[in-house]
Amino acid sequence: MSIGVDSAARVNLEAVCDSLFRDPRVRERLARDYGFAAPTTPAALRKALVASFEQVRVAESDSAPAGTSDVFRAAVRALGSNSRSWWKFVRGEPELRERLLDYDPGAAASAFAAGTLVTDDITRYLPGQTGSADARAIVKWAQLLADAQNYHAALLRLRDRLGHTKAEPSELPLLTAAILGSGASGPRGAEPPNGLSTWKAPGMGPILASEFLRNLHWSAFKPDRHIQRLLGRWFPDVLSENRERAQVLSQILGTNRTDLIRFLEYSLLGIAVTPRTSSFTEVDNLVWALGAYVERKGRESARCYRVSVA
């Protein structure tokens, strides 16, 4: 499919939702996997699916500062999304939450230290090849949050300090995720919270760190394989246009790591093609579902999911 250059191109969310809805087997599977009633319209499917991920704010109370348990749950859910079917993790999360003592990191860290809770107790809820590594990272997160003081407040200071660089407001979440995922040092005045020597997030690269922040209701893209594949296919010209900007942001981070620049490029692409009336997270949720359930790798259709706007 040949696409001409158009800097005003956006994702056609109506087409995305129509493709998710039109095959009854797909919409029934989505409803079953994510626990919502069978939708009767594409708009209803869109609303229910996005709500099921619990990442887009739906009430003013969602913008309140996150408590330590909220941060721990955000980290566990991010690690739970790593290299496994998301619905499989979602099904087991209530039991995992009970195992982790209602996501109380202090209580969980004490239980791990006493041996009343062990890594294998967590691994069983994390199917797949990365399960053991993800479980070990969860143990580290419990200890990290038990040791750190006001982790979320420090995270907000990091974002605010990044706002004093050459970054745009929409770019602050992806820069924050890059620091958490790479271990790059943040700007002066945004040191890690007391008790921590580094911002490096246990078990997370920039992509999983983006998911972690989205679980705290930050609006951002998680440019995983589905997002990179589909957005790269639909908007190759916009991707090229953002490569220079990715280099500028990498200079803010003080690194030229290839994987980090690729993360920046695709995050910027997502920002560029998000419709003005939607959040980055919502677009990511919907395009991800399209890639996982309909437009699968090697079986992509010729349907156009790109629209030009005035």
Residue pairs with C-beta under 8 A, 6 or more apart in sequence:
1 233
1 302
1 304
3 234
3 235
3 236
3 237
3 306
4 237
5 237
6 237
6 308
7 238
7 241
8 308
8 309
8 310
9 235
9 237
9 238
9 273
9 306
9 307
9 308
9 309
10 273
10 274
10 275
10 306
10 307
10 308
10 309
11 231
11 234
11 273
11 274
11 275
11 283
11 287
11 305
11 306
11 307
12 304
12 305
12 306
12 307
13 46
13 275
13 278
13 283
13 286
14 42
15 303
15 304
15 305
15 307
16 286
16 287
16 290
16 305
17 42
17 43
17 45
17 46
17 286
18 42
19 290
19 294
19 295
19 301
19 303
19 305
20 26
20 27
20 30
20 42
20 45
20 46
20 49
20 286
20 289
20 290
20 293
20 294
21 27
21 39
21 41
21 42
21 45
23 294
26 293
26 294
27 38
27 39
27 45
28 38
29 293
30 45
30 49
30 289
30 293
31 37
31 38
31 39
31 48
33 86
33 87
33 90
34 48
34 49
34 52
34 53
34 87
34 90
35 52
35 90
36 48
36 49
36 51
36 52
37 48
39 45
39 48
46 286
49 285
49 286
49 289
50 56
50 282
50 285
50 286
51 58
52 90
53 281
53 285
54 215
55 214
55 215
55 217
55 281
55 285
56 217
56 219
56 279
56 281
56 282
56 285
57 63
57 217
62 217
63 217
65 152
65 153
65 156
66 74
66 152
66 216
67 152
68 104
68 105
68 106
68 145
68 151
68 152
69 102
69 103
69 104
69 105
70 103
70 152
70 216
71 105
71 145
71 151
71 152
71 216
72 100
72 103
72 104
72 105
72 108
72 141
72 142
72 145
73 97
73 103
73 215
74 212
74 213
74 215
74 216
75 138
75 141
75 145
75 201
75 202
75 204
75 212
75 215
76 96
76 100
76 103
76 138
76 141
77 89
77 93
77 211
77 215
78 204
78 208
78 209
78 211
78 212
78 215
79 126
79 134
79 137
79 138
79 141
79 203
79 204
79 208
80 86
80 89
80 93
80 96
80 125
80 126
80 134
81 89
81 208
81 211
82 130
82 134
82 203
82 208
83 128
83 129
83 130
84 126
84 127
84 128
84 130
84 131
88 127
89 125
89 126
92 125
93 125
95 125
96 122
96 125
97 103
99 117
99 121
99 122
99 125
100 108
100 117
100 122
100 138
100 142
101 107
101 108
101 111
105 141
105 142
105 143
105 144
105 145
105 146
106 145
106 146
108 117
108 142
108 146
109 142
109 143
109 145
109 146
110 146
111 117
112 118
112 119
112 139
112 142
112 143
119 132
119 135
119 136
119 139
120 135
122 135
122 138
122 139
123 131
123 132
123 134
123 135
126 134
126 135
133 203
134 203
136 203
137 202
137 203
137 204
138 203
140 202
140 203
141 202
141 203
144 151
144 196
144 202
145 151
147 195
147 196
148 154
148 192
148 193
148 194
148 195
148 196
149 193
149 194
149 195
150 193
150 194
151 193
152 216
153 193
154 190
154 191
154 192
154 193
155 176
155 216
157 189
157 190
158 176
158 179
158 186
158 187
158 190
158 199
159 172
159 173
159 176
160 190
161 186
161 187
161 188
161 189
161 190
162 172
162 175
162 176
162 186
162 187
162 190
162 252
163 169
163 172
164 187
165 175
165 187
165 252
166 248
166 252
167 175
167 249
167 252
170 271
170 280
171 249
171 268
171 271
173 210
173 213
173 218
173 219
173 220
173 280
174 206
174 210
174 220
174 221
174 249
174 263
174 264
174 267
174 268
174 271
175 249
175 252
175 253
176 209
176 213
176 218
177 206
177 207
177 209
177 210
177 212
177 213
177 220
177 263
177 267
178 184
178 206
178 209
178 249
178 253
178 260
178 263
178 264
179 185
179 186
179 199
179 253
180 199
180 200
180 201
180 204
180 206
180 209
180 212
180 213
181 200
181 201
181 204
181 205
181 206
181 207
181 208
181 209
181 210
181 260
181 263
182 200
182 205
182 206
182 253
182 255
182 257
182 260
183 198
183 199
183 200
184 199
184 253
184 254
184 255
185 199
185 254
186 192
186 199
192 198
192 199
201 208
201 209
201 212
204 212
205 259
205 263
206 259
206 260
206 263
207 222
207 223
207 224
207 263
208 222
210 220
210 221
210 222
210 223
210 267
211 222
213 220
214 220
214 222
214 281
214 284
218 281
219 279
219 280
219 281
220 267
220 280
220 281
220 284
221 227
221 266
221 267
221 270
221 271
221 280
221 281
221 283
221 284
222 284
222 288
223 231
223 263
223 266
223 267
223 269
223 270
224 288
225 291
225 297
226 287
226 288
226 290
226 291
226 292
227 266
227 270
227 284
227 287
227 288
227 291
228 266
229 291
229 297
230 287
230 290
230 291
230 295
230 300
230 305
231 239
231 266
231 269
231 270
231 273
231 287
232 239
232 266
232 269
233 300
234 273
234 304
234 305
234 306
235 269
235 272
235 273
235 306
238 269
238 272
238 273
239 265
239 266
239 269
241 272
242 265
242 268
242 269
242 272
243 265
245 264
245 268
246 261
246 264
246 265
246 268
247 261
249 264
249 268
250 256
250 257
250 260
250 261
250 264
253 260
270 280
270 283
270 284
271 280
273 283
273 306
274 280
274 283
275 283
275 309
290 305
291 297
295 301
